[in-house]
Amino acid sequence: MKLIITILAVMMVKATTVLAAGSREAMEISALMILFLAFGALIIVCQLIPCLVLFYSMLKGLFDSTAKKTSPKAGAKMS
């Protein structure tokens, strides 16, 4: 078991230099990549709209002084 772990460790150490080496070709952004990023941005923006509406209504409920309701006293008749 120690032999297998040692062999795997040596292989991983030797492979790190290969994985770290960059290619000579420049990576170009394709149209599908742009569409994917735009779709992700659209999802985030569409989730911000309800978030802002809820935040506004929360602040309005906290700081609105006219929305206070009084409860009737016990034993009072409701008409």
PDB file with one MODEL, atoms N, CA, C and O in Angstrom:
MODEL        1
ATOM      1  N   MET A   1       0.816  -1.185   0.000  1.00  0.00           N
ATOM      2  CA  MET A   1       0.000   0.000   0.000  1.00  0.00           C
ATOM      3  C   MET A   1       0.865   1.257   0.000  1.00  0.00           C
ATOM      4  O   MET A   1       0.541   2.247  -0.655  1.00  0.00           O
ATOM      5  N   LYS A   2       1.974   1.202   0.747  1.00  0.00           N
ATOM      6  CA  LYS A   2       2.873   2.346   0.778  1.00  0.00           C
ATOM      7  C   LYS A   2       3.510   2.571  -0.586  1.00  0.00           C
ATOM      8  O   LYS A   2       3.767   3.711  -0.975  1.00  0.00           O
ATOM      9  N   LEU A   3       3.766   1.484  -1.315  1.00  0.00           N
ATOM     10  CA  LEU A   3       4.367   1.590  -2.641  1.00  0.00           C
ATOM     11  C   LEU A   3       3.415   2.306  -3.601  1.00  0.00           C
ATOM     12  O   LEU A   3       3.847   3.142  -4.396  1.00  0.00           O
ATOM     13  N   ILE A   4       2.139   1.985  -3.531  1.00  0.00           N
ATOM     14  CA  ILE A   4       1.155   2.617  -4.418  1.00  0.00           C
ATOM     15  C   ILE A   4       1.030   4.100  -4.094  1.00  0.00           C
ATOM     16  O   ILE A   4       0.977   4.924  -5.007  1.00  0.00           O
ATOM     17  N   ILE A   5       0.984   4.453  -2.824  1.00  0.00           N
ATOM     18  CA  ILE A   5       0.883   5.863  -2.426  1.00  0.00           C
ATOM     19  C   ILE A   5       2.121   6.624  -2.865  1.00  0.00           C
ATOM     20  O   ILE A   5       2.015   7.764  -3.316  1.00  0.00           O
ATOM     21  N   THR A   6       3.297   6.012  -2.741  1.00  0.00           N
ATOM     22  CA  THR A   6       4.540   6.665  -3.156  1.00  0.00           C
ATOM     23  C   THR A   6       4.562   6.882  -4.659  1.00  0.00           C
ATOM     24  O   THR A   6       4.957   7.952  -5.121  1.00  0.00           O
ATOM     25  N   ILE A   7       4.146   5.884  -5.431  1.00  0.00           N
ATOM     26  CA  ILE A   7       4.117   6.016  -6.895  1.00  0.00           C
ATOM     27  C   ILE A   7       3.137   7.107  -7.311  1.00  0.00           C
ATOM     28  O   ILE A   7       3.444   7.910  -8.192  1.00  0.00           O
ATOM     29  N   LEU A   8       1.961   7.144  -6.689  1.00  0.00           N
ATOM     30  CA  LEU A   8       0.980   8.181  -7.016  1.00  0.00           C
ATOM     31  C   LEU A   8       1.488   9.572  -6.645  1.00  0.00           C
ATOM     32  O   LEU A   8       1.263  10.527  -7.388  1.00  0.00           O
ATOM     33  N   ALA A   9       2.160   9.697  -5.524  1.00  0.00           N
ATOM     34  CA  ALA A   9       2.705  10.986  -5.115  1.00  0.00           C
ATOM     35  C   ALA A   9       3.770  11.464  -6.086  1.00  0.00           C
ATOM     36  O   ALA A   9       3.798  12.645  -6.435  1.00  0.00           O
ATOM     37  N   VAL A  10       4.646  10.572  -6.530  1.00  0.00           N
ATOM     38  CA  VAL A  10       5.686  10.941  -7.488  1.00  0.00           C
ATOM     39  C   VAL A  10       5.065  11.366  -8.816  1.00  0.00           C
ATOM     40  O   VAL A  10       5.494  12.346  -9.424  1.00  0.00           O
ATOM     41  N   MET A  11       4.043  10.618  -9.263  1.00  0.00           N
ATOM     42  CA  MET A  11       3.377  10.963 -10.523  1.00  0.00           C
ATOM     43  C   MET A  11       2.688  12.325 -10.428  1.00  0.00           C
ATOM     44  O   MET A  11       2.703  13.096 -11.388  1.00  0.00           O
ATOM     45  N   MET A  12       2.085  12.623  -9.275  1.00  0.00           N
ATOM     46  CA  MET A  12       1.409  13.913  -9.129  1.00  0.00           C
ATOM     47  C   MET A  12       2.402  15.057  -9.077  1.00  0.00           C
ATOM     48  O   MET A  12       2.132  16.134  -9.610  1.00  0.00           O
ATOM     49  N   VAL A  13       3.553  14.840  -8.441  1.00  0.00           N
ATOM     50  CA  VAL A  13       4.574  15.888  -8.383  1.00  0.00           C
ATOM     51  C   VAL A  13       5.134  16.150  -9.778  1.00  0.00           C
ATOM     52  O   VAL A  13       5.350  17.303 -10.151  1.00  0.00           O
ATOM     53  N   LYS A  14       5.368  15.105 -10.541  1.00  0.00           N
ATOM     54  CA  LYS A  14       5.904  15.274 -11.891  1.00  0.00           C
ATOM     55  C   LYS A  14       4.878  15.899 -12.835  1.00  0.00           C
ATOM     56  O   LYS A  14       5.255  16.616 -13.761  1.00  0.00           O
ATOM     57  N   ALA A  15       3.584  15.639 -12.613  1.00  0.00           N
ATOM     58  CA  ALA A  15       2.546  16.141 -13.518  1.00  0.00           C
ATOM     59  C   ALA A  15       2.197  17.600 -13.259  1.00  0.00           C
ATOM     60  O   ALA A  15       1.582  18.233 -14.116  1.00  0.00           O
ATOM     61  N   THR A  16       2.566  18.157 -12.108  1.00  0.00           N
ATOM     62  CA  THR A  16       2.190  19.538 -11.817  1.00  0.00           C
ATOM     63  C   THR A  16       2.865  20.518 -12.754  1.00  0.00           C
ATOM     64  O   THR A  16       2.271  21.540 -13.098  1.00  0.00           O
ATOM     65  N   THR A  17       4.074  20.242 -13.173  1.00  0.00           N
ATOM     66  CA  THR A  17       4.740  21.151 -14.109  1.00  0.00           C
ATOM     67  C   THR A  17       4.075  21.099 -15.476  1.00  0.00           C
ATOM     68  O   THR A  17       4.037  22.108 -16.182  1.00  0.00           O
ATOM     69  N   VAL A  18       3.558  19.960 -15.854  1.00  0.00           N
ATOM     70  CA  VAL A  18       2.861  19.852 -17.139  1.00  0.00           C
ATOM     71  C   VAL A  18       1.539  20.597 -17.080  1.00  0.00           C
ATOM     72  O   VAL A  18       1.168  21.276 -18.037  1.00  0.00           O
ATOM     73  N   LEU A  19       0.830  20.480 -15.974  1.00  0.00           N
ATOM     74  CA  LEU A  19      -0.453  21.156 -15.844  1.00  0.00           C
ATOM     75  C   LEU A  19      -0.293  22.666 -15.723  1.00  0.00           C
ATOM     76  O   LEU A  19      -1.178  23.416 -16.136  1.00  0.00           O
ATOM     77  N   ALA A  20       0.818  23.117 -15.166  1.00  0.00           N
ATOM     78  CA  ALA A  20       1.035  24.545 -14.983  1.00  0.00           C
ATOM     79  C   ALA A  20       1.495  25.228 -16.260  1.00  0.00           C
ATOM     80  O   ALA A  20       1.401  26.452 -16.361  1.00  0.00           O
ATOM     81  N   ALA A  21       1.985  24.484 -17.227  1.00  0.00           N
ATOM     82  CA  ALA A  21       2.481  25.079 -18.457  1.00  0.00           C
ATOM     83  C   ALA A  21       1.309  25.587 -19.283  1.00  0.00           C
ATOM     84  O   ALA A  21       0.303  24.895 -19.445  1.00  0.00           O
ATOM     85  N   GLY A  22       1.446  26.788 -19.798  1.00  0.00           N
ATOM     86  CA  GLY A  22       0.392  27.380 -20.613  1.00  0.00           C
ATOM     87  C   GLY A  22       0.588  27.028 -22.076  1.00  0.00           C
ATOM     88  O   GLY A  22       1.685  26.674 -22.508  1.00  0.00           O
ATOM     89  N   SER A  23      -0.471  27.131 -22.810  1.00  0.00           N
ATOM     90  CA  SER A  23      -0.370  26.864 -24.243  1.00  0.00           C
ATOM     91  C   SER A  23       0.064  28.133 -24.966  1.00  0.00           C
ATOM     92  O   SER A  23      -0.076  29.237 -24.441  1.00  0.00           O
ATOM     93  N   ARG A  24       0.582  27.969 -26.149  1.00  0.00           N
ATOM     94  CA  ARG A  24       1.059  29.117 -26.908  1.00  0.00           C
ATOM     95  C   ARG A  24      -0.079  29.820 -27.632  1.00  0.00           C
ATOM     96  O   ARG A  24       0.046  30.983 -28.014  1.00  0.00           O
ATOM     97  N   GLU A  25      -1.168  29.128 -27.815  1.00  0.00           N
ATOM     98  CA  GLU A  25      -2.304  29.732 -28.502  1.00  0.00           C
ATOM     99  C   GLU A  25      -3.095  30.594 -27.522  1.00  0.00           C
ATOM    100  O   GLU A  25      -3.273  30.234 -26.358  1.00  0.00           O
ATOM    101  N   ALA A  26      -3.560  31.725 -28.011  1.00  0.00           N
ATOM    102  CA  ALA A  26      -4.387  32.586 -27.179  1.00  0.00           C
ATOM    103  C   ALA A  26      -5.818  32.061 -27.187  1.00  0.00           C
ATOM    104  O   ALA A  26      -6.352  31.682 -28.230  1.00  0.00           O
ATOM    105  N   MET A  27      -6.421  32.048 -26.012  1.00  0.00           N
ATOM    106  CA  MET A  27      -7.803  31.580 -25.939  1.00  0.00           C
ATOM    107  C   MET A  27      -8.733  32.684 -26.430  1.00  0.00           C
ATOM    108  O   MET A  27      -8.677  33.818 -25.955  1.00  0.00           O
ATOM    109  N   GLU A  28      -9.574  32.339 -27.372  1.00  0.00           N
ATOM    110  CA  GLU A  28     -10.545  33.293 -27.883  1.00  0.00           C
ATOM    111  C   GLU A  28     -11.896  32.995 -27.267  1.00  0.00           C
ATOM    112  O   GLU A  28     -12.236  31.839 -27.014  1.00  0.00           O
ATOM    113  N   ILE A  29     -12.660  34.042 -27.028  1.00  0.00           N
ATOM    114  CA  ILE A  29     -13.991  33.868 -26.470  1.00  0.00           C
ATOM    115  C   ILE A  29     -14.956  33.626 -27.623  1.00  0.00           C
ATOM    116  O   ILE A  29     -15.053  34.428 -28.552  1.00  0.00           O
ATOM    117  N   SER A  30     -15.659  32.516 -27.545  1.00  0.00           N
ATOM    118  CA  SER A  30     -16.583  32.171 -28.618  1.00  0.00           C
ATOM    119  C   SER A  30     -17.931  32.830 -28.377  1.00  0.00           C
ATOM    120  O   SER A  30     -18.181  33.396 -27.313  1.00  0.00           O
ATOM    121  N   ALA A  31     -18.794  32.749 -29.378  1.00  0.00           N
ATOM    122  CA  ALA A  31     -20.129  33.328 -29.275  1.00  0.00           C
ATOM    123  C   ALA A  31     -20.958  32.594 -28.226  1.00  0.00           C
ATOM    124  O   ALA A  31     -21.775  33.209 -27.539  1.00  0.00           O
ATOM    125  N   LEU A  32     -20.753  31.284 -28.097  1.00  0.00           N
ATOM    126  CA  LEU A  32     -21.489  30.537 -27.081  1.00  0.00           C
ATOM    127  C   LEU A  32     -21.081  30.954 -25.671  1.00  0.00           C
ATOM    128  O   LEU A  32     -21.914  30.986 -24.764  1.00  0.00           O
ATOM    129  N   MET A  33     -19.815  31.270 -25.488  1.00  0.00           N
ATOM    130  CA  MET A  33     -19.356  31.731 -24.183  1.00  0.00           C
ATOM    131  C   MET A  33     -19.989  33.071 -23.850  1.00  0.00           C
ATOM    132  O   MET A  33     -20.398  33.294 -22.710  1.00  0.00           O
ATOM    133  N   ILE A  34     -20.077  33.955 -24.814  1.00  0.00           N
ATOM    134  CA  ILE A  34     -20.705  35.257 -24.591  1.00  0.00           C
ATOM    135  C   ILE A  34     -22.183  35.087 -24.266  1.00  0.00           C
ATOM    136  O   ILE A  34     -22.695  35.751 -23.365  1.00  0.00           O
ATOM    137  N   LEU A  35     -22.881  34.200 -24.993  1.00  0.00           N
ATOM    138  CA  LEU A  35     -24.296  33.947 -24.721  1.00  0.00           C
ATOM    139  C   LEU A  35     -24.487  33.356 -23.326  1.00  0.00           C
ATOM    140  O   LEU A  35     -25.436  33.718 -22.631  1.00  0.00           O
ATOM    141  N   PHE A  36     -23.614  32.465 -22.915  1.00  0.00           N
ATOM    142  CA  PHE A  36     -23.700  31.859 -21.589  1.00  0.00           C
ATOM    143  C   PHE A  36     -23.523  32.913 -20.500  1.00  0.00           C
ATOM    144  O   PHE A  36     -24.276  32.932 -19.526  1.00  0.00           O
ATOM    145  N   LEU A  37     -22.532  33.790 -20.660  1.00  0.00           N
ATOM    146  CA  LEU A  37     -22.307  34.839 -19.664  1.00  0.00           C
ATOM    147  C   LEU A  37     -23.449  35.845 -19.645  1.00  0.00           C
ATOM    148  O   LEU A  37     -23.828  36.326 -18.578  1.00  0.00           O
ATOM    149  N   ALA A  38     -24.001  36.170 -20.807  1.00  0.00           N
ATOM    150  CA  ALA A  38     -25.135  37.092 -20.869  1.00  0.00           C
ATOM    151  C   ALA A  38     -26.368  36.478 -20.209  1.00  0.00           C
ATOM    152  O   ALA A  38     -27.117  37.177 -19.527  1.00  0.00           O
ATOM    153  N   PHE A  39     -26.582  35.189 -20.404  1.00  0.00           N
ATOM    154  CA  PHE A  39     -27.719  34.514 -19.778  1.00  0.00           C
ATOM    155  C   PHE A  39     -27.576  34.511 -18.259  1.00  0.00           C
ATOM    156  O   PHE A  39     -28.553  34.731 -17.543  1.00  0.00           O
ATOM    157  N   GLY A  40     -26.373  34.265 -17.768  1.00  0.00           N
ATOM    158  CA  GLY A  40     -26.130  34.310 -16.332  1.00  0.00           C
ATOM    159  C   GLY A  40     -26.356  35.701 -15.753  1.00  0.00           C
ATOM    160  O   GLY A  40     -26.916  35.840 -14.666  1.00  0.00           O
ATOM    161  N   ALA A  41     -25.922  36.732 -16.478  1.00  0.00           N
ATOM    162  CA  ALA A  41     -26.142  38.106 -16.035  1.00  0.00           C
ATOM    163  C   ALA A  41     -27.627  38.448 -16.033  1.00  0.00           C
ATOM    164  O   ALA A  41     -28.104  39.155 -15.146  1.00  0.00           O
ATOM    165  N   LEU A  42     -28.352  37.952 -17.018  1.00  0.00           N
ATOM    166  CA  LEU A  42     -29.794  38.188 -17.086  1.00  0.00           C
ATOM    167  C   LEU A  42     -30.520  37.561 -15.902  1.00  0.00           C
ATOM    168  O   LEU A  42     -31.444  38.157 -15.348  1.00  0.00           O
ATOM    169  N   ILE A  43     -30.105  36.371 -15.519  1.00  0.00           N
ATOM    170  CA  ILE A  43     -30.712  35.707 -14.360  1.00  0.00           C
ATOM    171  C   ILE A  43     -30.469  36.524 -13.096  1.00  0.00           C
ATOM    172  O   ILE A  43     -31.382  36.697 -12.288  1.00  0.00           O
ATOM    173  N   ILE A  44     -29.267  37.022 -12.917  1.00  0.00           N
ATOM    174  CA  ILE A  44     -28.945  37.804 -11.726  1.00  0.00           C
ATOM    175  C   ILE A  44     -29.744  39.100 -11.697  1.00  0.00           C
ATOM    176  O   ILE A  44     -30.258  39.480 -10.645  1.00  0.00           O
ATOM    177  N   VAL A  45     -29.858  39.783 -12.829  1.00  0.00           N
ATOM    178  CA  VAL A  45     -30.605  41.038 -12.885  1.00  0.00           C
ATOM    179  C   VAL A  45     -32.085  40.790 -12.613  1.00  0.00           C
ATOM    180  O   VAL A  45     -32.722  41.573 -11.908  1.00  0.00           O
ATOM    181  N   CYS A  46     -32.633  39.722 -13.159  1.00  0.00           N
ATOM    182  CA  CYS A  46     -34.054  39.416 -12.939  1.00  0.00           C
ATOM    183  C   CYS A  46     -34.333  39.037 -11.492  1.00  0.00           C
ATOM    184  O   CYS A  46     -35.466  39.194 -11.036  1.00  0.00           O
ATOM    185  N   GLN A  47     -33.365  38.553 -10.771  1.00  0.00           N
ATOM    186  CA  GLN A  47     -33.558  38.259  -9.361  1.00  0.00           C
ATOM    187  C   GLN A  47     -33.383  39.498  -8.492  1.00  0.00           C
ATOM    188  O   GLN A  47     -33.852  39.521  -7.354  1.00  0.00           O
ATOM    189  N   LEU A  48     -32.720  40.517  -9.002  1.00  0.00           N
ATOM    190  CA  LEU A  48     -32.549  41.747  -8.234  1.00  0.00           C
ATOM    191  C   LEU A  48     -33.833  42.560  -8.160  1.00  0.00           C
ATOM    192  O   LEU A  48     -34.058  43.262  -7.174  1.00  0.00           O
ATOM    193  N   ILE A  49     -34.677  42.482  -9.179  1.00  0.00           N
ATOM    194  CA  ILE A  49     -35.899  43.291  -9.215  1.00  0.00           C
ATOM    195  C   ILE A  49     -36.828  42.924  -8.055  1.00  0.00           C
ATOM    196  O   ILE A  49     -37.212  43.824  -7.308  1.00  0.00           O
ATOM    197  N   PRO A  50     -37.216  41.644  -7.854  1.00  0.00           N
ATOM    198  CA  PRO A  50     -38.059  41.338  -6.694  1.00  0.00           C
ATOM    199  C   PRO A  50     -37.366  41.610  -5.361  1.00  0.00           C
ATOM    200  O   PRO A  50     -38.021  41.946  -4.374  1.00  0.00           O
ATOM    201  N   CYS A  51     -36.056  41.467  -5.334  1.00  0.00           N
ATOM    202  CA  CYS A  51     -35.307  41.750  -4.113  1.00  0.00           C
ATOM    203  C   CYS A  51     -35.445  43.221  -3.732  1.00  0.00           C
ATOM    204  O   CYS A  51     -35.674  43.538  -2.565  1.00  0.00           O
ATOM    205  N   LEU A  52     -35.311  44.105  -4.690  1.00  0.00           N
ATOM    206  CA  LEU A  52     -35.430  45.532  -4.408  1.00  0.00           C
ATOM    207  C   LEU A  52     -36.857  45.906  -4.020  1.00  0.00           C
ATOM    208  O   LEU A  52     -37.053  46.758  -3.153  1.00  0.00           O
ATOM    209  N   VAL A  53     -37.861  45.279  -4.650  1.00  0.00           N
ATOM    210  CA  VAL A  53     -39.256  45.553  -4.293  1.00  0.00           C
ATOM    211  C   VAL A  53     -39.531  45.127  -2.857  1.00  0.00           C
ATOM    212  O   VAL A  53     -40.162  45.868  -2.103  1.00  0.00           O
ATOM    213  N   LEU A  54     -39.068  43.949  -2.474  1.00  0.00           N
ATOM    214  CA  LEU A  54     -39.266  43.481  -1.109  1.00  0.00           C
ATOM    215  C   LEU A  54     -38.515  44.346  -0.099  1.00  0.00           C
ATOM    216  O   LEU A  54     -39.021  44.604   0.993  1.00  0.00           O
ATOM    217  N   PHE A  55     -37.325  44.789  -0.454  1.00  0.00           N
ATOM    218  CA  PHE A  55     -36.552  45.647   0.441  1.00  0.00           C
ATOM    219  C   PHE A  55     -37.265  46.981   0.643  1.00  0.00           C
ATOM    220  O   PHE A  55     -37.320  47.501   1.758  1.00  0.00           O
ATOM    221  N   TYR A  56     -37.813  47.535  -0.447  1.00  0.00           N
ATOM    222  CA  TYR A  56     -38.543  48.798  -0.355  1.00  0.00           C
ATOM    223  C   TYR A  56     -39.781  48.641   0.519  1.00  0.00           C
ATOM    224  O   TYR A  56     -40.053  49.505   1.353  1.00  0.00           O
ATOM    225  N   SER A  57     -40.539  47.555   0.347  1.00  0.00           N
ATOM    226  CA  SER A  57     -41.744  47.368   1.148  1.00  0.00           C
ATOM    227  C   SER A  57     -41.398  47.109   2.614  1.00  0.00           C
ATOM    228  O   SER A  57     -42.161  47.484   3.504  1.00  0.00           O
ATOM    229  N   MET A  58     -40.255  46.471   2.872  1.00  0.00           N
ATOM    230  CA  MET A  58     -39.823  46.271   4.251  1.00  0.00           C
ATOM    231  C   MET A  58     -39.497  47.606   4.905  1.00  0.00           C
ATOM    232  O   MET A  58     -39.909  47.857   6.037  1.00  0.00           O
ATOM    233  N   LEU A  59     -38.767  48.457   4.211  1.00  0.00           N
ATOM    234  CA  LEU A  59     -38.437  49.764   4.765  1.00  0.00           C
ATOM    235  C   LEU A  59     -39.681  50.617   4.946  1.00  0.00           C
ATOM    236  O   LEU A  59     -39.797  51.349   5.928  1.00  0.00           O
ATOM    237  N   LYS A  60     -40.598  50.525   4.015  1.00  0.00           N
ATOM    238  CA  LYS A  60     -41.841  51.275   4.105  1.00  0.00           C
ATOM    239  C   LYS A  60     -42.635  50.805   5.323  1.00  0.00           C
ATOM    240  O   LYS A  60     -43.204  51.633   6.035  1.00  0.00           O
ATOM    241  N   GLY A  61     -42.686  49.522   5.572  1.00  0.00           N
ATOM    242  CA  GLY A  61     -43.390  49.003   6.736  1.00  0.00           C
ATOM    243  C   GLY A  61     -42.721  49.372   8.045  1.00  0.00           C
ATOM    244  O   GLY A  61     -43.400  49.563   9.053  1.00  0.00           O
ATOM    245  N   LEU A  62     -41.415  49.476   8.044  1.00  0.00           N
ATOM    246  CA  LEU A  62     -40.703  49.839   9.268  1.00  0.00           C
ATOM    247  C   LEU A  62     -40.855  51.311   9.625  1.00  0.00           C
ATOM    248  O   LEU A  62     -41.020  51.651  10.797  1.00  0.00           O
ATOM    249  N   PHE A  63     -40.801  52.173   8.639  1.00  0.00           N
ATOM    250  CA  PHE A  63     -40.751  53.609   8.901  1.00  0.00           C
ATOM    251  C   PHE A  63     -42.057  54.341   8.619  1.00  0.00           C
ATOM    252  O   PHE A  63     -42.113  55.559   8.789  1.00  0.00           O
ATOM    253  N   ASP A  64     -43.099  53.651   8.199  1.00  0.00           N
ATOM    254  CA  ASP A  64     -44.370  54.300   7.925  1.00  0.00           C
ATOM    255  C   ASP A  64     -45.145  54.426   9.228  1.00  0.00           C
ATOM    256  O   ASP A  64     -45.489  53.416   9.841  1.00  0.00           O
ATOM    257  N   SER A  65     -45.427  55.665   9.664  1.00  0.00           N
ATOM    258  CA  SER A  65     -46.103  55.876  10.938  1.00  0.00           C
ATOM    259  C   SER A  65     -47.623  55.827  10.797  1.00  0.00           C
ATOM    260  O   SER A  65     -48.310  55.660  11.805  1.00  0.00           O
ATOM    261  N   THR A  66     -48.174  55.962   9.600  1.00  0.00           N
ATOM    262  CA  THR A  66     -49.627  55.965   9.428  1.00  0.00           C
ATOM    263  C   THR A  66     -50.203  54.560   9.362  1.00  0.00           C
ATOM    264  O   THR A  66     -51.422  54.401   9.412  1.00  0.00           O
ATOM    265  N   ALA A  67     -49.369  53.545   9.252  1.00  0.00           N
ATOM    266  CA  ALA A  67     -49.870  52.185   9.110  1.00  0.00           C
ATOM    267  C   ALA A  67     -50.120  51.509  10.455  1.00  0.00           C
ATOM    268  O   ALA A  67     -50.420  50.315  10.494  1.00  0.00           O
ATOM    269  N   LYS A  68     -50.002  52.250  11.560  1.00  0.00           N
ATOM    270  CA  LYS A  68     -50.216  51.653  12.876  1.00  0.00           C
ATOM    271  C   LYS A  68     -51.699  51.432  13.095  1.00  0.00           C
ATOM    272  O   LYS A  68     -52.504  52.345  12.910  1.00  0.00           O
ATOM    273  N   LYS A  69     -52.058  50.232  13.485  1.00  0.00           N
ATOM    274  CA  LYS A  69     -53.446  49.900  13.773  1.00  0.00           C
ATOM    275  C   LYS A  69     -53.589  49.713  15.277  1.00  0.00           C
ATOM    276  O   LYS A  69     -52.732  49.118  15.930  1.00  0.00           O
ATOM    277  N   THR A  70     -54.673  50.226  15.805  1.00  0.00           N
ATOM    278  CA  THR A  70     -54.927  50.061  17.229  1.00  0.00           C
ATOM    279  C   THR A  70     -55.937  48.960  17.410  1.00  0.00           C
ATOM    280  O   THR A  70     -56.869  48.822  16.617  1.00  0.00           O
ATOM    281  N   SER A  71     -55.760  48.186  18.434  1.00  0.00           N
ATOM    282  CA  SER A  71     -56.712  47.112  18.712  1.00  0.00           C
ATOM    283  C   SER A  71     -57.719  47.620  19.735  1.00  0.00           C
ATOM    284  O   SER A  71     -57.361  48.398  20.620  1.00  0.00           O
ATOM    285  N   PRO A  72     -58.991  47.186  19.625  1.00  0.00           N
ATOM    286  CA  PRO A  72     -59.995  47.662  20.579  1.00  0.00           C
ATOM    287  C   PRO A  72     -59.768  47.060  21.954  1.00  0.00           C
ATOM    288  O   PRO A  72     -59.167  45.995  22.095  1.00  0.00           O
ATOM    289  N   LYS A  73     -60.254  47.754  22.949  1.00  0.00           N
ATOM    290  CA  LYS A  73     -60.116  47.281  24.337  1.00  0.00           C
ATOM    291  C   LYS A  73     -60.990  46.063  24.538  1.00  0.00           C
ATOM    292  O   LYS A  73     -61.962  45.859  23.811  1.00  0.00           O
ATOM    293  N   ALA A  74     -60.652  45.272  25.505  1.00  0.00           N
ATOM    294  CA  ALA A  74     -61.432  44.082  25.820  1.00  0.00           C
ATOM    295  C   ALA A  74     -62.790  44.521  26.370  1.00  0.00           C
ATOM    296  O   ALA A  74     -62.861  45.375  27.253  1.00  0.00           O
ATOM    297  N   GLY A  75     -63.841  43.944  25.853  1.00  0.00           N
ATOM    298  CA  GLY A  75     -65.183  44.253  26.321  1.00  0.00           C
ATOM    299  C   GLY A  75     -65.845  45.377  25.529  1.00  0.00           C
ATOM    300  O   GLY A  75     -67.019  45.666  25.756  1.00  0.00           O
ATOM    301  N   ALA A  76     -65.138  46.009  24.619  1.00  0.00           N
ATOM    302  CA  ALA A  76     -65.740  47.081  23.825  1.00  0.00           C
ATOM    303  C   ALA A  76     -66.565  46.474  22.706  1.00  0.00           C
ATOM    304  O   ALA A  76     -66.217  45.440  22.136  1.00  0.00           O
ATOM    305  N   LYS A  77     -67.682  47.154  22.404  1.00  0.00           N
ATOM    306  CA  LYS A  77     -68.556  46.671  21.335  1.00  0.00           C
ATOM    307  C   LYS A  77     -68.027  47.137  19.994  1.00  0.00           C
ATOM    308  O   LYS A  77     -67.612  48.284  19.826  1.00  0.00           O
ATOM    309  N   MET A  78     -68.054  46.213  19.044  1.00  0.00           N
ATOM    310  CA  MET A  78     -67.616  46.547  17.683  1.00  0.00           C
ATOM    311  C   MET A  78     -68.849  46.903  16.871  1.00  0.00           C
ATOM    312  O   MET A  78     -69.824  46.150  16.881  1.00  0.00           O
ATOM    313  N   SER A  79     -68.835  48.006  16.181  1.00  0.00           N
ATOM    314  CA  SER A  79     -69.996  48.368  15.368  1.00  0.00           C
ATOM    315  C   SER A  79     -69.695  48.327  13.903  1.00  0.00           C
ATOM    316  O   SER A  79     -70.570  48.606  13.084  1.00  0.00           O
TER     317      SER A  79
ENDMDL
END
